[in-house]
Amino acid sequence: MGKKSKQKYKDVEKETVEQINSRLDNLLDKYSALFSKDMGKIKGLQANLKLKKDVQPFYIKARKVPHALLPKVDAELLRLETEGILAELLARPRFDNANLKIF
C-alpha cells in the first residue's frame, strides 16, 4: 500500500471481534423477522403477466433428476409442500388476451 492509502486507513476506527459480533447480534435482533428460518408469505397479491399477443404457450420437457438424488428431491418437495410454499396445481393457468393470470 502506498503512503496515502495507509494514512486514509489510520482514521478508521479499529473494532475488536467482540464489538463486531455484538453489533451483528444487535442487527439480527432488530431485524429478526428478516432473518428468521421461516418462509415469508405475501397475502392478497394477484400476479398478472403481460405477454405478446402472437405468442402461444409451449411445453418444455422436465429435466431428469439423477437416480441418486431422487430421495433428496422428494424430501425437499414434500417439505416445501407441507410448509405451504408449493401447492398442487388444480387447474391450468388461464391465457386471456395475451395475459397470464395466476391466482
C-alpha positions as CSV (number, residue, x, y, z in Angstrom):
1,M,0.0,0.0,0.0
2,G,1.1,3.5,-0.7
3,K,1.6,6.2,1.9
4,K,-1.7,7.9,1.1
5,S,-3.6,4.7,1.5
6,K,-2.1,4.0,4.9
7,Q,-3.0,7.5,6.1
8,K,-6.5,7.0,4.8
9,Y,-7.0,3.9,6.9
10,K,-5.4,5.3,10.1
11,D,-8.6,7.3,10.7
12,V,-10.8,4.2,10.5
13,E,-11.9,3.1,14.0
14,K,-10.5,-0.3,14.9
15,E,-13.0,-2.7,16.3
16,T,-12.5,-6.0,18.1
17,V,-14.1,-9.2,17.1
18,E,-16.3,-9.0,20.1
19,Q,-17.5,-5.5,19.2
20,I,-18.3,-6.6,15.6
21,N,-20.2,-9.7,16.9
22,S,-22.1,-7.5,19.3
23,R,-23.2,-5.1,16.5
24,L,-24.1,-8.1,14.4
25,D,-26.2,-9.6,17.2
26,N,-28.0,-6.2,17.7
27,L,-28.8,-6.1,14.0
28,L,-30.0,-9.7,13.9
29,D,-32.3,-8.9,16.9
30,K,-33.6,-5.7,15.5
31,Y,-34.4,-7.3,12.1
32,S,-35.3,-10.8,13.4
33,A,-38.3,-11.1,11.0
34,L,-35.9,-10.7,8.0
35,F,-33.5,-13.3,9.3
36,S,-36.0,-16.0,10.5
37,K,-35.8,-19.5,9.1
38,D,-39.5,-19.4,8.1
39,M,-40.5,-18.6,4.6
40,G,-42.4,-15.3,4.4
41,K,-45.7,-15.0,2.6
42,I,-47.4,-12.3,0.6
43,K,-51.2,-12.3,1.1
44,G,-53.7,-10.6,-1.2
45,L,-51.5,-10.3,-4.2
46,Q,-52.5,-11.3,-7.7
47,A,-49.9,-11.7,-10.4
48,N,-50.7,-10.6,-13.9
49,L,-48.1,-11.2,-16.6
50,K,-48.3,-9.3,-19.9
51,L,-47.5,-11.5,-22.9
52,K,-47.2,-10.6,-26.6
53,K,-50.4,-11.3,-28.4
54,D,-48.9,-13.6,-31.1
55,V,-47.0,-15.8,-28.7
56,Q,-48.5,-19.2,-27.8
57,P,-47.6,-21.1,-24.6
58,F,-45.5,-24.2,-25.2
59,Y,-44.4,-27.2,-23.2
60,I,-40.8,-27.9,-22.2
61,K,-40.0,-31.4,-21.1
62,A,-38.8,-31.6,-17.5
63,R,-35.2,-32.3,-16.8
64,K,-34.4,-35.7,-15.4
65,V,-33.2,-36.0,-11.8
66,P,-30.3,-38.3,-11.3
67,H,-31.4,-41.5,-9.6
68,A,-29.1,-41.0,-6.6
69,L,-30.8,-37.6,-5.9
70,L,-34.4,-38.7,-6.1
71,P,-34.9,-39.3,-2.3
72,K,-33.4,-35.9,-1.5
73,V,-35.6,-34.2,-4.2
74,D,-38.7,-36.0,-3.0
75,A,-38.0,-35.0,0.6
76,E,-37.4,-31.3,-0.3
77,L,-40.6,-31.2,-2.4
78,L,-42.6,-32.7,0.5
79,R,-41.1,-30.2,2.9
80,L,-42.0,-27.3,0.6
81,E,-45.5,-28.6,0.2
82,T,-46.0,-29.1,3.9
83,E,-44.8,-25.5,4.6
84,G,-47.3,-24.2,2.0
85,I,-44.6,-22.9,-0.3
86,L,-45.6,-25.3,-3.1
87,A,-49.1,-26.4,-3.8
88,E,-50.7,-28.9,-6.3
89,L,-51.9,-27.2,-9.4
90,L,-55.6,-28.0,-9.6
91,A,-56.4,-26.0,-12.7
92,R,-54.4,-24.9,-15.7
93,P,-53.4,-21.2,-15.8
94,R,-55.7,-19.1,-18.0
95,F,-54.4,-17.2,-21.0
96,D,-56.8,-14.4,-21.8
97,N,-55.9,-11.8,-24.4
98,A,-52.2,-12.3,-24.0
99,N,-52.4,-12.1,-20.2
100,L,-51.5,-15.0,-17.9
101,K,-53.5,-14.8,-14.8
102,I,-52.0,-16.6,-11.7
103,F,-54.1,-16.8,-8.6
